[in-house]
Amino acid sequence: MTSSNISTYSQLFPSTSPPSMDSRGVLPAVIMSLSFLLGVPGNIAVIILKPNFQQLSSMTQSLMLNLAVSDLLFLLTLPLWIYSLLYSWIFGLLACKILAYLMYCSVYGSVLTIVLLSFQRYMLIVHQEFYNKTKMRLLLVLLWLVAMTLSIPAYLVTHETPDKHWLRCRNQYSCPSEKLAVLLTEILVGFAAFFIVAFSYIQLYRKVNRAAFFNNPQTSRLVTSIIIVFFVLWIPYHTINILRVGATALHNEKLEKRFAQVQDIVNALAFINSCLNPLLYKTQRESRFIRTHTGRPEKFKAAV
């Protein structure tokens, strides 16, 4: 510990020495560690090697790189979170706030990239006459502006918080209305993303099923896997947020504490999405290889 952090710790826990490992953090720490070990090499490989990128449209290449960069940025923050889950936050308040901001910014960047990628495919295949590459690239810039704006509350509400014998870097709200505002923002953004992804792929699925040359199990598995993984890994996170909103609105502190106790686990589950994205798009490239070698019309190739 630095001298300032030791001072902070001693002020919060004057009669105790820095504690041993917190067993409550073992499960989320294990999940995060696996995500880090699998996701960092996978996303670096996508950024450096750009496998089969020459067969993708320029816009899809930009989105793929953007997704890999945002996922990698997030995954690189995990070692500090893992340490703080198992032991205590020792890196100071400023590092706590900056790391929380970077984490939220990268997560929002990743989620919004998946949304934009879904929307791009939808426009390119279902409404090709309205597809405009210049506007799509402007949306890519807007994506990061939105992600950075949505992450500001995380910087403001994140603090060093006492937790029994440990010090945590977590959200600490000044009042219930602030807590409701932050949670509701995350819920609305999350379900808006779910809706756009689901709508885009349902419409895309209908389109490709109507075309005889797209009627193959590889395409169906690709569309289904992307939707299922995105939904399954993020639904628990937003479900807990909804339950916490209800508990806060009802002023039920006991119920809120119970939901907060499982927050680290559902966070870790959502984080798995960042390490699975390279695998999902590897499946996509394999599916694209199958379509290319079965005589598909060229206008549909740029959709992948």
N, C-alpha and C positions, 0 to 999 in steps of 0.2 A: 504493500500500500504506500501511496505517497503520504507526506506529512499532513496535508490538508484533508485527505480522505480518512486518515486515522483519527484526526481531530473531530471530523464529522461523526464518525462511528462512535467515538468515546462520548460525545455529547448526547447521542441517542441512546447508547447503552453504557452508562458510566460504570457499572459494576461488573461488567462481563468482558471477556476477551473474545476476539473473533471466533465464531462458532464453527463446528465441523460441518460436514456435508448435510444438506437438507434432503431427506429421502423423498419428500413430496415432488421434487423436481426431477427425479430419475427418469420416469417414463417420458415426459416431454423432451428431456435432454437426449435420450436415446433416439427418439424420432427425429429431432433436429440434427443430431450427429449423422444419422444415415442420410438425411436430405443433403447435408453439406458434402459428405464423402461421394455421393452419387451425382449430385447436381453440379458441383463446381467443375469437375472434369468434363461432364457432358456439355455444359453451356460454353466452356472454353473451346471445346472441339467444334461446336457450331460456329463460334465467332472466327476462329482461326482457319479451320479447314473448309468451311462453307460447303459441305457435301452436297453435290448435285444442284448447287445454287444456279449454275448456268442454265439449267432446264426450267427455272422458275421465272415468272415475270419480275421486272425490276421492283415493282411495288411490294410484291410478296417477299422478295429478298430483303427489302428494307424492314418490313414487319417482322420477319424471322430474326434478323439481327437485333432489332429493337427488343424483341421478347427475350432473346438470349442475354443481352446486356442488362436489362432490368432484373431478370431472374438471378444473374450472377451478382449484381450489386447487392441484392437482398441476401443471397446465400453467404456472402462474405461477412455479413454482420453477425451471423449465427454463433461463431465461437464465443463472442462476448456475452451473448444472451445465454448460451449453454453454461458458461462459468457462473453467471449471476443466478441462474436457476438452482445450481448445485450448491453454491456457497453464498456469496453476497455481492452486491454491487459495490465495487471499490474504485470506480473510474471517475467519479465526480459528477456534479449536477450538469455541467455543460456537455460533457460527453454523453450523458444520459439523454438529454434533449436532442442533441444532434443525431445520435444513433437512432432514436425513435423516429425522427423526421425522415432520415434516409430510408429506414425500413418501410415506413408507410408510403413514401414516394415511390420506391421500387415496386412495392406490392401493387399500388394503384397503377403504376406504369405497366406492369405485367398483365393485370386484369383488363385494363383498357386496351392493351395491344391485342389480346384475344378477342375482345369485342370488335375492334376495328378490322381484324383479320376476318372474322365471321361476316361482318357487314360488307367488306370488300368482295368476298366470294359471292355473297348474295347478289350484290349489284352487278358483278361481272357476268354471272350466269343467268340470273332471273331477269335483270333489267339492264342488259348490256348496252342498250341504246342511250342510257343515261349515265353510263360509267365515264368518269373524268379523272385521269391520272393526276392532274395538277391539284384538283380539289382534294383528292385522297392524300396527297403529300402534305397539304396544308393541315389536314386533320391529324396527321402524324405529329406535326409541331404543336398543334392545339392539345393533343393528348398529354404531352409532358407539362404544358402550362396548367392543365386541369389537375394533373397528378400532384404537382407542386402546391397548387392552391388548396386541394383537399387535404394535404398533409400538414398544413399550418396548425390546425387544432391539436394534432398530436404533439407538436413542439410546445404548445402553450400549456397543455394539461399534464405533461409527463414530468414527474418529480421523483426524488429519492424518498422512498416510503418505508417506514419501519414495518417489519413483519416478524412478530415474535422476536427471535434472536438474530434476525437477518435484516439486511438493508436491500430493498428492491428498487429497480427502476421501472416504475409503473405509472399509470394514469391516476391522478389525484384531483378530484373535482372540488371547486370552491362551493358549489351548491347543487342541489338535485336538478335544477333546470339546465345547468351547464352539462351535466352528465347525460341528461335526456337528449340535448341538442347534438352532442358528439355521437352517441349511440345511434340515434335516428338518422344522422347523416350517413354513417357507415351502412346501415340497413338499406336506406333508399338507393345508395350507389350500388350496393351489392345486388339488390333485386332488379334494378334497372339493367345491370350487366347481364344477369340471368335471362331476363326477358329478351334482350336484343340477340344474345347468342342462340337461345332456343328458337326464337322466331326466324332468324336467318337460316339455321340448319334445318328446321322443319320445312321451310319454303324450298330450300336447296334440295332436300331429300325428295320432296314431291316432284321437283323439276327433273332430277336425274332419274327418278323412277318412271316418269312418263316417256323418257327417251330410251328406246330399246338398247342402244349401244352403251348405256350407263348401268344397265340392270345386271350388276355383278356383286357378289358377296363382299369383295374387298372394299368397295365404296361404302356399302352399308355399315360395315364394321368400323371404318374410319370415322364416319359421321357420328355413329353411336358412341364410340369410345371417347371422342373429344367432349361430347355433351356430358356423358356419364361422369368422367373423371373431374371435369370442372365443377359439376353440380355436387357430386358426392363429397368432395374435399372441402367445399366452401359452405355447404348448407349447414353443417353443425356449428360453424362459427357464427353465422347470422342468426341461427336459431337461438343460441345462447344470448346473443345481443338482444333479440326480441324478448326473451324471458327476463333479462336484466332490466329492460325498459319497463316491463309489467311490474316487476318487483319494486323498482324505484318509484313508479307512479302510485303504487299502493302503499308506499312507505314501509315496506316489509324488509327490514335490514337483515333478518335471519335468512330469509330466502335469497336475498341478494348476495350474501356471503357464500352461500352454497353454490350459486351459479358462478361466482367469481373464482371459486376453488377449482373448477374444471376449465377455466378460461385458457390456462397454459396448454392443456391437452388439445383443445379444439384449435388453438392457434397453430400448434405443431402439425396437426392434420392438414390445415389449410396450406402450410408451408411446403408440404410434400409436392404440391402442384408445380412448384418452381424446379424441382429435380425431375419431374416426369415429362415436362414439356419437350425436351429434346427427344425422348423416346417416342412421344406421340407423333412428332413431326417426322421422325425417321419412318414410322409406319405410314405416314402420309406420302413420303417420297417413294416407298415401295409400292404403294397403291397407284401412284402416278406412273411408275415404271410399267405396271401391268396394263394400265389404260393406253399408254403410248404404244405398246407392242400388240394391241388388239385393234388398231385402226380407228381410234377415236378422232372426231373432227378437231382440227387445230384450234378452233376458237375456244374450246373448252379447256385446253391444256394450260393456259395462263391462270386458271382459277386456283391451281394448287401451289 
